[in-house]
Amino acid sequence: MNISHFLFYPLQKKVLLPISVLLFISILILPNQLIAQSGVTPEQIAEMTSVTSSVISEDGNYIAYTVSVPADPYEANTSNRTELYLLDVAEGTTRPYYTSSSVGSLDFRPGTHTISFLTQRAGDSARSLYELPVDGGEAVKLFSFERNIISYTWHNDGNHIAFMATDAPETSDSSLPYQADVYEENQTYRRGFITNVARAGHTPHRLPVEGSVYMIEWSPDGSQLAISAAPTPTVDDSYMAQQVFVLDYSTREIVAEVNNRGKIGQIVWSPDGQRLALRAGANINDPIDGRILIVSARGGVPQIIDENFEGKYEQIVWEEENRIHFLASESTSSLFGSININGGDKQTLFYGDEHAISSFSRDSTGALAFVASTPSHPNEVYYLSPGSAPERLTYNNSWINGVELGRQEVITYQTRDGQYSIDGVLIYPVGYDGATPVPMITVVHGGPEAHYSNGWLTSYSTPGQMAASKGYAVFYPNYRGSTGRGIDFVFSSQADLAGKEYDDIVDGIDYLIDRGIADTDRIGVTGGSYGGYASAWMSTYYSDRFAAAVMFVGISNNLSFWGTSDIPNELYLVHSRERMWQSDEMWMNYLKRSPVYWISRAQTPILIMHGAADTRVHPAQSLELYRHLKVRKPEVPARLVWYPGEGHGNSRASAKYDYNLRMLEWFDTYLMTGDSSAEMPHWDAPIPDRN
C-alpha cells in the first residue's frame, strides 16, 4: 500500500472518529519501510517478468517492445513466453499487442503502419513472419519457409526481406528402428535467402555465400548486402571465424571481402553505402566484440578507432555521414554517445550510473527508446529525447513497489599487486544498521569476458535481493579480465587461469571485512560457468576463506574441460593463449589450476548443480569434483544435482525455481550459521506447498 494514493483534506471542524478508523489512519502514516514487505522472495523471482527488447518507429510515435513472461513452475517446466506490447509515446499508454504465442525480431515495416515479427502460431509448421497494424487487428502471415526463420531484415522498399534459416538435416538410411547421434557431424548450416513477401508464392533466392551465415544487413539504398559467415556451423567457428562479405543484390555476386579477424557482433552501413562499421574484437585474441572498426565497403582490413577507450561498445548505429552513435559500458555504468569515424570528437549524450542499459533504437529526430534495469527494478522501457533526462515508460512487476530492498552501491578497491583498482557492486542486507559484520555471498560472473552493471542483480541463480532479505550482504566483483574497462584490462587475465583474477575476488572480500561489513567467518561464494570455476576454486584452493559454496555449470579440471568443451579454439585464442600439450610443464600447470588438484584443502560445504545436456562445460566437470570430494574428503558436505534437458544454465520454470530454493537453503544451512558440520538438507528440494 502506498499512502500517496490517498488524498487528505484539512478538517473544517472538530470530528470524532471511531478508534478503528484512527487505527487505520495511523497504519497509513507509518514510515514506508514498516509497512513494506521485508525483501524479495524466491516466489516473486519465479513470477518476475522482464522487458527484453524495444524498437521505436521512424516517426517516433510508437515503441514496440517484448516482455518475457515465465511459466508457473508448479504447472509446467517450460521456457518463458515472449509477448509483444505497443506503446503510444505521445499518450504514454501501452497495450498488449500480440500475446498468443512467443514472438521475436520486432521491426516496423518500411512504408507502412505495421509491426512485423516472427512467431509460430497453432497450425504453423515453422517460425514465420507476421505483421499487425499499429492500430490493432488480426496478425497476418506475410511469409513462411519450410524451416524456422531465424532472423530477417527489411529492404527499404518494404517488400523484400533477407532472412536466415538452416538447411534441412540429412536423414539416416539405416533400417534399424533407432538412430545414433554422431557427435558434431550432420550439423545444419545457416543459410541466407532473399524473398519478396508482397508476391504470393515467390520462391526465395539463396545467397551464394559459403559456410554458415550469421548476419545480413542491407545497404541504405538496397543495392548491396553485407553478410558474415563462418566456415562451419560449430560454436567455435561462430565465435572466432566469421568473415564479412559484400554481395551485389542484382547480380547475386560477391563484390568485396573484408579481412576481419576475431569476434564480431554487428555490421553497420554508412549512410552513403561507402563504408562499414564493425562492432568486433580488436584482434583475434580479443575475448569480446566490444570495439569499433571501420572498413571500406569495397573490402580491406578494418581499422580500429578509439582504441584507448576504457570501456566496451555494446551497440552502434551509423546515422550521420561521418558519425556513429553508440551504447557503451564503462565499468558498472552505461552511456549513450556519438563519435566521429576517425575516433575524434567523442560526445556523451547520457551517462547512467544506475541504469544497466541492454539495447536501444533511434527515431528520425534522435530520440531513443531503450531497455534498462536499475538497482531497484528489472528491465523496463525508457525514452530519451535530445536534451532531456530519461523517462521510464513501462511498469511491470508492481509487487516491487511494496517490497523493501537492500541498499545497493558501487565499491572500488585495490588489488594486492597494486596493478589495478577493481570495481564491484554491493547489496546490503535489508535494514542494515552497520552495528556488526554480516554473512556475505560473493557472486562471480562467468566469461570471464563479462561484467556486472549497477542495475537489477537478482535472478533464479543470483541471490541478490533474495539473500539481502535474509540478512546477507551480496558482493558482485568485476575482477581483472572483466569487460567495461578497456582492452588492457580484459586481456590482463589471459594465460593466468584462476590466478590473479581470483585473487582479486578475495581482495574485495578482505576490503569489505576491513570495512566492518562482511563477517570473516561467514563468507560464501556462487557463480555459473567461469563463475562456477571460481566457486570450485574458492572451495578448494581458498577453502579456508569460505564457509559455503554453490557451484553452477562450473569447471573443476582444466585438462578434461579442454577435451570436452564445444569451444576449444576460443579457449586457446582468448583465454589460455597457449596449448597445454606443448610441454609436460604446461600439462602440470593446467592441472595445478584445477580445483580437483586442491581437494586436500577442501573444507567448504559445496552444492554442485549442472544441466545434464550442457555442451559448453560438460556435466562431467561437476561429477569429477563431486567424486573426488566423496572419495578423498567424505567429511565435507557435498551434493550434486543434475537438471535433465537443461544446458549451460537453466531455461525452464520449474528447473529455475528448484535451483533457486536449493541455493538459498544451502547458504542458510552452512553460511548463515557458519557451521560446516551441520547436517545436509534433505535431498528433495524445499518446494513449499501451494495453498
Secondary structure, 3 states (H helix, E strand, C coil): CCHHHCCCCCCCCCCCCCHHHHHHHHHHCCCHHHHCEECCCHHHHHCCCEEEEEEECCCCCEEEEEEEECCCCCCCCCECEEEEEEEECCCCEEEEEECCCCEEEEEECCCCCEEEEEECCCCCCCCEEEEEECCCCCCEEEECCCCCCCEEEECCCCCEEEEEEECCCCCCCCCCCCCCCCCCCCCCCEEEEEEECCCCCCCCEECCCCCEEEEEEECCCCCEEEEEEECCCCHHHHHHCCEEEEEECCCCCEEEEECCCCCEEEEEECCCCCEEEEEECCCCCCCCCCEEEEEECCCECCEEECCCCCCEEEEEEEEECCEEEEEEEECCEEEEEEEECCCCCCEEEEEECCCEEEEEEECCCCCEEEEEEECCEEEEEEEECCCCCCEECCCCCHHHHHEECCCEEEEEEECCCCCCEEEEEEECCCCCCCCCCEEEEEEECCCCCCCCCCCCCCCCCCCHHHHHHCCCEEEEECCCCCCCCCHHHHHCCCCCCCCHHHHHHHHHHHHHHHCCCEEEEEEEEEEECHHHHHHHHHCCCCHHHCCEEEEECCCCCHHHHHHHCCCHHHHHHHHHCCCHHHCHHHHHHHHHCCHHHHHHHCCCCEEEEEECCCCCCCCHHHHHHHHHHHHHCCCCCEEEEEECCCCCCCCEHHHHHHHHHHHHHHHHHHCCCCCCCCCCCCCCCCCCCCC
